[in-house]
Structure formats: structure tokens, C-alpha cells
Amino acid sequence: MSVRNIRKHLRQMKRRLAEYIGFWRDVVDLLRYADRWLMLIVFVVTIIEAALQIATLFAIKALVLGIAQQTGPDGQVLNPQTLNALAITLIALTLGKIMASFGTYLKTKQSLLVADVVNEEIQRRTVASDLSFFDSALYYDALERAREAGAQRPAEVISNALSVLRGTILLIGTGIVIVGLDWRILPGIMLALVLTLLVQLRTTNMRFKWIAKRIQLERKSAYLDWLMTSEQVAKEIRLFHVGAEFRNRYRDLREIIRDAQNRIEWMRAWREGVIALIAGAVFIVSAYFVVVSAETVATALSALVLLVVAFQRAEAAGRVAVTSLSQLYDDKLFLGQLFTFLKMEPEMRVPDAPAALPRKPSGGIRVENVTFEYPRSQGPALRNVSLHIPPGQFIALVGGNGSGKSSLIKLICRLYDPQEGRITLDGTDIKQFDPIAYRRQFGTVFQDFGRYAFTARDNIHMGDLDLPRDGDRLHEASNLAGAHPFIEKLPHGYDTGLTRAFDDGVELSGGQWQRVALARAFITHANFAILDEPTSATDPSAEAALFENFREKLGDRGALVISHRLSTIRSADYTYVLEDGQIREQGHHADLVAGKGRYYQMFRAQMAQ
């Protein structure tokens, strides 16, 4: 081998060693974060359990040999030596069972605790991630792989490591007993264990590679299952009679997954069957050596009894050690996915020296020549867009579907960053602010607003959790949005659950939900209100009530309102017309009508209806 190849192998070994050290450091950190003392106790109990099993084996050896030696006519089986060996055996067996049960309880407790910690970490990372992550299938795959790794995997890693340690100790103790019978037995047992390890590792690697490919198939089948079992599309499934089509697609996906898994399990099964035959042959040869080496029938019988016990212990300990070692390899592969996900950091981070947000903005929000394109899209959603939202003014944004209105809202709220141009608040680029603090400048209603399966009070209060749940501000916001009258009539008023999925809950109409979402936007003391189609599901009278005295409802807040209904925004202070991602027209309502451009065409078409 050349010097270059030697150096290459050394670098690979160094890299793998660093990976393993980093892997174990991550696992131990998670376990210590959950409960470091519990981790230590589990380790100690495992060592004691292994020691007791070794003690049991040696006690059984002393007991069998003691009985075998009482072969004369005056021999007494229950002599003091035999009784002592029997007592030690029973004590070791009993304490071993107690420690095993206690250890199982502790490991279960540790697993549950760590599972909750890891789940919280996955949730925290998901919530903290940039919204752009959700535009990528790679993100969903990473999330699914993290969940596939399982929240209990970190605890299982330590459990498997302790199982390897316990199995190794048992193998050493059993090996000493077997060597005492006949040293020629040991190589055969070691051969069987090595073959078992190779099969386990090979199967684990195959399973991991398949699961990595299976992620999207699993997500697609889970989506089809959700479609067929959720209420959200239940009406259309029945109306269009597509239930059978969805079931067929689901069945085809599950068949692909099932067949691949069955192939892996079949390969594992026949390989393990071959190893079982080898282990049987090893036992037969071992028994032959023991019988041939015995000087008398009595010693041969006692040696055979001890061989059976030792062989069974060696096989069990070896299988546990090999399986756990294989599982450790499995854990490393899967937990690598989990730790990769947990190390994902958002690109929108808090600046080292964030700028101070104005208490009451004077210049407002300015969008300056902004161009934005979604990841993996065919073209920009916005091109060279500029607009201004002054404090205390009602700004309207109109345009057809797909014109880029919702994308512009996401940029203003800094859920995305533009590729070109900038957005400022009182002249300061919004990238210089703390992203979370900056977003609190807005009370926002998205077109696809959240409908939370909580109480009406909770749904509104989520607009500003710093405010009291029972304060006057909540009812004031509810009145401004027109939600108070129907909430009062609910079975438990504001404490009524807004879902039929749980007991004592009700389901609201689309328009009622929209007014709850508006109340959630109004409850906050934000400096700006952004409303995306806030009355699309409401009747004309409710819409008129909302926009009546709208400036008074806004107070000193600036507002950007998107609506297809031009009659609702004709009183806006200024209007922008967005089409194909560009601002085509802008001005006051009267000027835009007089200009007889795109706005005039839309207004005239709606007035004719």
C-alpha cells in the first residue's frame, strides 16, 4: 500500500472517529438535559444486573459440580457446600430479577422523559425555522426523517450501549466457564456470534437505505389517509365520488412500501436461519468434546448440564450484545438525521446590534424596488414593486388571483426576504431589527388564517398573549371585528370551543371565523394592520359594518387592505393595482377611475353585477 493510500485511510478513520465522538456527545447532551442523575442511575443498575447474572452462572457451576461429586454410597447431596451454592444461586437469581425489573422501569422513565424533550426540540426548531423552509420538499423530508428517527432514539442509544456492555460482561464470564469445560468450544461460539453481527449490520444498512428512499412515499400515503379521514375535504370526496380513487392510490403506495420491507425481512430471515444451523452444529460438537473429555459418567452428566446452561447464557448474551451493537449502528444512521434537523438554523437571525423599533412610526413602511422569487419557482412573484404605508392611513392593494398580493404581505411582515430591493420602517432597513420584535408591529389577517380548535377567547387572545385573557381589550377587539354578537350567543360564550372535534364545541361559519380572525388582528396594539381579503366570506351587511368608520377603528395605525371587492376599498386614502407581480397603477379612487385603466375595468365590471 502506498503512502498516499495510508494517509487517505488515516484521514477517513480520523473523520469517522470525529463523527462518532460528535454523535455520542449529542446523545449524552440530550440525556443530560433531560435528567443527568437518571442517566447515571440507569448505568449503575445495568452494571449491577450484569454482575449478578455472572454471579448466578458461577453459583450454578458450583452447585452442579457439588452435586456431581457426591457419587459414593455415603455421599449426601444436601451437604453444607451444596446448600451454600444453592442459596447463593437463589439469591443471585432473585436479586438479578429485581434489578432487571428496576432497570426496565428506570429506562422506560428515561425514554419517556427524553421523548418529550426531543419532541419539544423538534417543535421549537420547526417554529423557529424560516417560512421558506416550507417551500422545499427537502425540508419536509428532513422533518419526516427526524420524526422517523424517533424521539425515543437518544434514550435507546444509551440503552443499547448498556446492553452491549452487559452482554460483553456476560460473554466474558460465560467464556471463562466454557474454557473451564473445554477451550476448543470457544472458537465455534465466537464464529456464530461474528456471523450474527455481520447479518444484523447488513440488514440494518439495507433497512436504513430503503427508509431514506421511502420518506416521500410515506408522506404521500399519509396525505391520502388524511384526505379520506379529515373533515376539511369530506364534502367534495362525497360529492365527486373520489373516495375509491384515493383508496386505490393509497393501496398502491402501501403495496410498494410493504413489498420492499418484506424483501428486506425475507433476506434477514433466511440468513438468520443459516446461522441457527451453524449454532446447532457448534453445540453438537461442543457436547461431543465435553463427553469425550469426561472421566466418569457423573462428571460427563454434570459437564453437559453446565454446558447447556452456559451455552444458553452465551447465546442469549451474545445475541443481546450483537443485536444491540447492530442497533447502535442503526441508531447512529437515524439519529444523524435527527441531529442534522435539530442543528438547522434560520437565516433570519437577530442582528448582533439590532436597531431600536420606533414606538410610534412617523414615516411608516416603504417597499422600495422589491423583486422576490420563491425557491424552485419558474419566475419572480414580484418585480420592482414599490409602495408606501404611512401611519394612520388606509392603503388598498387590488389585483387578480396570482398577481403577488399575498407574497407582498409576507415580505412586509418579513416572513421572507426579497432578492432585490429593500423594505424600511421609518427609513431603517427591516433586516436591522429583531425579526420577532419587528413582526409584532403588525396585526395581520391572512387569507388562509388559522382556525384553532380552542375556545373563542383563546382564538382572539392569541393575537397578543401579553394582554390579559379576560381584559377589556379582548371584548373591544371582538366588537370592532363584529364578532361579539354571535360569540355571546354561543353555549358558553367566549369559553365555547370552536370545533366539533371535542366535547361541547361548536363549528362556526366561514364568515364568523373570518370575524374571529379579524378580532385576533385588532386585539394587538400593533402599529400596522394588514388584512388580506378580510370580508371574502362575510355578507354585504357585515362587510359594510366593518368598513364603516374604518379610519376611526384603525386609530393611528396604518393599514394595508387587500380585497377583490372594490366597493369596500373605494374610501381608501391611496390604492395600488398589482398585476403579474408589478404595480401597474396607483392613486386615489377617483383618479384611477378617471384613468380608465385596469382599476377602472375591474370597478366597472363589479358595479355591473
N, C-alpha and C positions, 0 to 999 in steps of 0.2 A: 504494500500500500504506500502511495506517495505521501510526501509531507503535506501537500495541499489537501489531499483527502482526509488525512488525520486531523488537520486543522478544521476542516469542514465538519467532521463528525464531532469534534470537541465543541465547536460553536453550537451545533444542534443540541448536544447534550446540555450545554450551559443554558440555552434558551428554554429547553423543556424543564430543566430544574427550576429556572426562574418562574415559569408558568405554574408549576406545581406549588412552589412556595407561595406565590401570589394567590393561587386558588385556595390553599389552606388558610392563608391569612384572612381572606374574605369570609370563609366559612366560620372561622373562630370568632371574628369580629361580630358577625351576626348572632352567634350563640351567646357571646359575652354581653352583647347589647340586650338580649332577651333576659338572661339571668346567668351570670358567670358562676355563682355558687352552685346552682343546679347542675351546670356542666361538670364542675369538679366532683360533685357527689356521685353523679352518674358514672364517671370514670372510676372512682374508688370502688363503687359497688360492683362494677364489671370485673375488676381485678380480683376482688374477694370471691366472687362467684366462680371464676376460673380456678382459683386456688382450691376452693372446696371440691370442685369436680376432680382435680388431680388427687387430693387427699382421699376422696372416695375410691378412686381407682387403686391406689396403693393399699387402702384398707381392705378392698375386695381381694387383692393379691395375697395379703397376709392371711385373710380368712380362708381362702381356698387352699393355700399351702398348709395352714394349720390343720385343717380337716384331713387333707391327703396324708399327712404324716402319722395320723392315728390309725395305722393299719394293723397293729398287733392285736392278739386276742384280749389283752388287757387295756387296749387304747380307749380313752374316753374322748368322745367328740367334743363335749361341752366342758373342756378343761379351761382354766383361767386365761390361757393365751388366746384360745378361740373366742371365749366370751368377750375379752377386751377388743379383739379385732372386730367382732360383730357389733359391739357398742360403738366403736369408732366409725364403722361403716354407716350405721343408722344415724348417728349424729351428723356425719358429713353429708349424707343424703338429705336429711331434714333441713339442715342449715342451707344447703345448696338450693333446695326448692324455695325456701323462704327468701333468700337473696335474689333468686331468679324472678320471683313474683314482685318483690320490692323494686328490682331493677326495671322490670316491664312497666310498672306504674310510673317510675321517675322518667323513663324515656318517653312514655306517652304524654306525660305532663310537659316535658320539654318540647316535644313535637308540636303540641297544640299551641304552646306559647310562641315558638319560633314561626309557626304557620301564620299566626296573626300579625307578627312583626313584619314578615316578608310581604304579606298581602297589603299592609299599610304602606310599605315602601313602594310597591308596585303602583298603588293608587296615588301616592304622593308624586312619584316621578311622572305618571300619566297626566295628572292635573297640572304639574309644573311645565310640561313639555310645550313647545311652540305649537300653535294651531296648524302650522304647515306640516307637522308630522302626520296628521290625519289625512293628508292628501296623498300619502305614499303607501303602497301595498307593503313596502319593506317595513314600515313602522308597525302595521298590523301583524305582519309575520313575526317581528321581534317581540311584540306583546304576547302573541299566542305562544311563541316558544318559551317565553318567560313563564307563562302560566302552565305550559306543558312540563316545564322543569318542576313545577310544584312547589308550593310554599313550604312544604314539609321536607323538601330535599336537604336543606342545610342541616337539619337535625338528623336526618337519615345518614348523612355522610359520617358524622361522629359516631352514630350507632353502628354503621358498617365498619368503621375503623376499629371500634372497640370489639366488634365481632371477630375481626381478623386477629386482633391481639389475643382475645380469649381463645380462639381456635388454635392459634400458634402455640400458646402455653399448653393447651390440652394435647396437641400433637407431640410436643417435646416430652411431656410426661408419659404419654402413651407409648412413644418411641422407646423410652427408657425401659418400660415394661416389656415391650416386644423384643428388644435386643436381649433382655434377660432370658427370654424363651429361646430365641434363635435369631442371630443377627442377619441371616440370609433372607428373612421375611421382609425386612425394611425396604430394600430397593424396589420390590414389586409394589408395595403400598405407595411409595413416592412416585412411581411411574403412573399409577392410576390417578393420583392427585394432580400431577402435571398435565395429563391429558384432559382431565376435567376442567382445569383452569383455562387451557387453550380453547376448548369448546365454548366455555362461558364468555371469554373475551371476544371470540369470533362472532358469536350470536349477538352480543351486546353492540358491537360495532355495526353489524348489519341492521339491527333494530334502530339504532340512532340515525344512520344514513336514511333509512326509509321514513322515519318520523319527520326528519328535516324536509323531505320532499312532500310529506303528507299534510303539512300545515295548511296550505291553501285549500286542499280537498276537504279537510275538516271544517274550515271556516265556511266553505260553500254549503256543505251539508248542514251545518248548524244554522246558517241563514235560511235555508229551505225549511228546516224544522221550525224556526221562529215564525216564518211566514204562515205556516199551517196551524200554529197553535196560539198566535197572538190575536188580540182584538183589533189591532190597527188596520189590518187589511182583510178582516173577516168578511166584510160586506162584499168586496169585489171578488173574493175567492168563490163565494156562493153565487154571485150574480153572473160571473163569467164562466163558472164551472171549470175552474183550473186546478181544483184540488188534486184530481187524479194525475194531471201533468206534473205538478210539484212532487207528488209521491213517487212517480216514476223516476224523476231526476234525482231525488233523494236516494232511492233504492239503487240506482246505477252508481252513484258516488260511494255509497256504503259498500257495495259489492267490490269495487276496486280496492277500497281500503281493507276490507275483510280478506280478500284473496291474497293480497300481498302479505298481510300479517300471518295468515295460515301457512304460506310458503316458508316464512321465517321460522315459525314454530315447528313445522314438519322437519326442517333441517336440524333444528335443535334436538328434536325427539329421537331421530334415528342415530345421531351422533352419541347422545347420552346412552342409548340402548347398547351401542357397541362398547362404550366404556363400562357399562354394567356387566357385560360378558367378561371383559378383561378383569374387572374386580372380582368376579366369581372365580375365575381361574386362579387369580392370586391367592384367594382364600383357600382353595383346594390344595394348592402347592404348599401353602404355609402350614396347613393342617398335617400334610404328609411329613414335612420336616419335623414338626413338633412330636408326632407319634414315633417316628423313627429314632429321634434323639432320646426319647424317654427310656429310663432304665427299668421301670416296672409299669404294670397296668395302672396302678393307682396314680403314679406321677404323670403318666400319659393322660389319664382322665382329667386330673386337676389342671394340667397344662392346656388341654383342649378347652376346658371351661374358661380358663383365664384368657385364652386366645380369642374365643368368641366374644367375651366382654371387651377385651382390648381392641379387637378388630372393629367391633361395632362402634366403640368410642372413637377410634381413629378415623373410621369412615365418616361418622357424624361430624366430628371436629374438623376434619379435612374438607368436607362438603360445605360446612358453615364458613370456614376460612376462605375457600376458593370462591364460593358464591358471593361472599361479602367483598372480596377483593375485586371480583368482576363487577359487582355493584358500585364499588368505588370508582372504577373506570367509567361506568355508566353515569354515575353522579357527576363526575368531572365534565363529561361531554355536555350533559344537560344543564348543569349549574353554570357552565361557561356562558350559555345563552342568557340565563337569569342575571348573572353579574354584568354581562355586556349591556343588558337593558337598564339595570339599575345605575350604571355609570353614564347613561345618556344625559347630556346637559343641554338645556335650552340655549339657543343662540341669542335670544333677547335677555341679556343679563343686566343686572343693576350696574350702572357705571361706577367706577372707583370713587368718583366725586359727583354724585347726582345733583343736578340743578334743582333749586327750590321751586316748587309749584306755586303759582300765584293764588292767593286766597280768593280774590275776585278778579278774573281776567279783564283786561282792558282792550286788548287788540283781538282776542278771540282765536279761533282755529283757522289757519291758512293752509290749503293744499296747493303746492307750487310745482307745476310741470311734472306731475307724477306719472310714471309708467310702471305697470305691475303685471307680472305673468305668473300663473300658478305653476308649480312643479309638474313637469311632464305634459304640459298643455300644448296645444297646437299654435298658440299665439297669445299676445298680450290681452289681458282682460280690460286694461285701462291704458290709454296713450295720451301723454302730455295733458293731463287733467289738472285744472286749477279752479279752486273755489274758495269762498270765504264765509265763515260762520261767526258773525260778530256777537258779542254778548247782548242778550235781551232782544234779539231779532229772530223772526220766524223765517227760516230759509227752506224753500221747497226744492226737491230733486225729482224730476219726472223722466220717464223713458220706458221703452218697451222691455219685455222679458229678455234677459241675457244681455242687456245693454251695459252692465257693470255696476249697477247701483249698490247691490249688497257687498260687492267687492270693495267699493269705495268706503263703505261703513266700516268694514273690517280693518282697513288701513288707518282710518281716522282714530279708531279705538286701539290701534297698534296691536292687533291680533296677527298682522303680517307687517313686513317692511317692504317698501317699494324698491324695485331695482334701480330706478332713476327718479330724480326729483326729491323733494322733502316735504314734510308736514311740520308746521310750527304751532306753538301755543305762546301767544304774546311775543312772537319773534324768536323764541328758542326752539331749536330742533327737538322734537319729542323723543328722539333717541337719547337725549341727555338727561331725561327724567327716569326715575324708578318706574319700570313698566306697570307694576301693580298699583302704585300710588297714582300714576297717570290715568289708568283706566277708571279709577274712582271719580274722575271728572265727569263721567257720563252716566246718565240714566237711560238705558237702551232697551228697546223692544225690537228683537229680530223678527223677521218674517216667520222663521221656524222656531219661535220661542219655546222655552221649556214648559212642559205641563207636568209638574211634580206631584207624585202620589202622596202628598202631605195635606195638612189642613189648609183652609183658605188663609188663615192667619200666617202660617209658615210660608206659603207661596208668595205672599206680599212682603213679608218681613225679610226674605232673602235678598231683597233689593238693597238693604243696608243693615247688616247684622249688628252694627254698633248701636243701633237705636233700640229702645225697649220694645219688647214684643207686644205689650199692652198699651203703648203710648198713644197720644192723640194723633201723632204724625201718621200712624197706620190708617186710622179712620179718615183722616184728611185726604191722604193719597187715594184711598178707595173711593171717596166722594168725587174727587177730581176726575177719576177714570170712569165714573158711572157704574162702579161695581158694588157699592154699598147697598143699594136697594135689594138686589137679588141675594146677596150674601146674608143679609139679615133674615131672609125668609127660609134659609137652609135649616135642616133639623137641629143643628147645634150652632147655628150662626157661623161666626168666624172660626170656630173649632170643629167644623164639619170636614171630614176627609173628602178630598176631591178625586175619588176613584172608587169604582165598584169592586176593585181587586181585594179590598179589605173590608172588614165589618163596618157597618154604619156609615159607609161612604156613599157619595152621590157622583154622578157624571154631569159635567156642565156642557152646554152647547159651545160651538166654536166661537160665537160672539161673546159669550160670557167668559170663556177662557182668555179671549183677547183683552177684555177689560181688566181681568186679574193681572195679566202681564203688564198692562199699562200702569196699574196701581203699583206694581213692583218697580217700575221705572220712575214713578213720581215720588215714591217714599224717600228716596235718597236726596241729600242736599247737594247733589252734583251741580256743576256749573253749566252743563250742556245736556240737552235731551235729544236723543236720536231715535226716531220712530220709523220703522220700516213697515209700510202697509199697516198702520195701527188700527184701521177700521175695515179691513178687507172682508171680515166675517160678520160685521155688525149691520144692523138695519139702518136705513137713512135717518130715522129719528135719533138713534143713539149716536150716529156719526155727527149729526148737527149739534147735539148736546155737547159732544166732546170739543168740537172746534168753536163753539160759542164762547166768546171772550177768551180765546186761546192765549192771547198775549198776557192777559191777567193771570191765567193759570201758570204760565211759564215764569212769571215774576222777572227777575233779572237774568234768567238762564237763556242761553242761546239754544236754538232748536233747528235740527235738520230733519225734515219730514219727507218721506218717500211715499208717494201714493199714485195709483193709476187713476183715481177719481179726481179729475182736475177741479171739480166744483168744490172740493173740500180744501183746496190749497190756493184758490184764487185770491184769498186775502193775505197771502204770504208777502213778506217785505221784499223778497227777491227770489227768483226762480232760475234754476239751471236745468237745461234739457240735455240729457245724456243719451247718446246713441252710438252703438258699435264701439263702446269704450272711450268715446270722445265727447267733450262738451260742444254741442252744435249751436246752441242758442243760450242766451242768458239775459235777464232783465226783469222788469215788473210785468205783472199780468197784462195790463193794458198795452204796453209796448210790444209784448210778444204776440198778442192777438193782432195788433195792427201790422206787425211784420209779416203775417200770413205765411209763416214757415211751418216747421214740424209741430211746434206747440199749437199753433192755430188749427192745423189739421186734426190733431188729437182732440182739442177742445170742441171743435165744431162737430166731430163725429159723435162725441159723448152727449152734446146738447141735443142732437137729433134723435137720440134714443128715447 
